[in-house]
């Protein structure tokens, strides 16, 4: 999928945008995904990872 972290599976979420007159329209909240070069299965690959996974160390960056 387009907006999914390849490590934790975090994806986009549905939400409502609420106007001043309380009209609710659908919107999508996207996770903060970054394209990084990482070691995956012993190879250097370009992957999409959320910043939480990058910060926690779940993603091993390629040197």
N, C-alpha and C positions, 0 to 999 in steps of 0.2 A: 504494500500500500504506500501511498505517497507521503502521508504525514504520520509515520510510525517510527518509533525508536527501534533499532535493530537489536538492542540489548534487553530492555525491560518491557518493550511492547506498548509503551505509552503512546496513545493515539489522540486524535482530535475529539472534542466533546461538544455536545449540543448545549446551547444556552438560549436565553431569550434576551433580546434588546428591548428594554421597556422605555417607552416615550413618556413625555410629561403627561399626556392624556391617558396613560396606562394601556396603550396598545402594545401587544407583545408580538414581535417579529422574530423569526428564527435567525440565529447567528451561530457560527462555529468558532470555538476557541482552539487555536493551534498550539501544540507544544513547542518549546524552544529547541528546535533541532539544528544541529551544526554538522556540516560535512567535514569529517576528519579522516586522515590517513591512519589506519590502525591495523594492528596485527590480528587477523581473524583466520583461524584454522592454519596457522603457520605462514600465512601469506599477507603481504601488505595490500590492503584493500581500502577503497574510499567508501566509508559507511556514513549513514545518518544516525547520530546519537544525540540524545537529549543532554542538556547541560548538567542535569543531576547525575547521570551515569559518568560523564566526563570528570566531574568534580569528585565523585566518590571513589574513582579509580577502577571502575568496572571496564573502562575502555583503556587498552594498552596502546598508547600512541607509538607510531613508527618513528624511529630516530632518523 
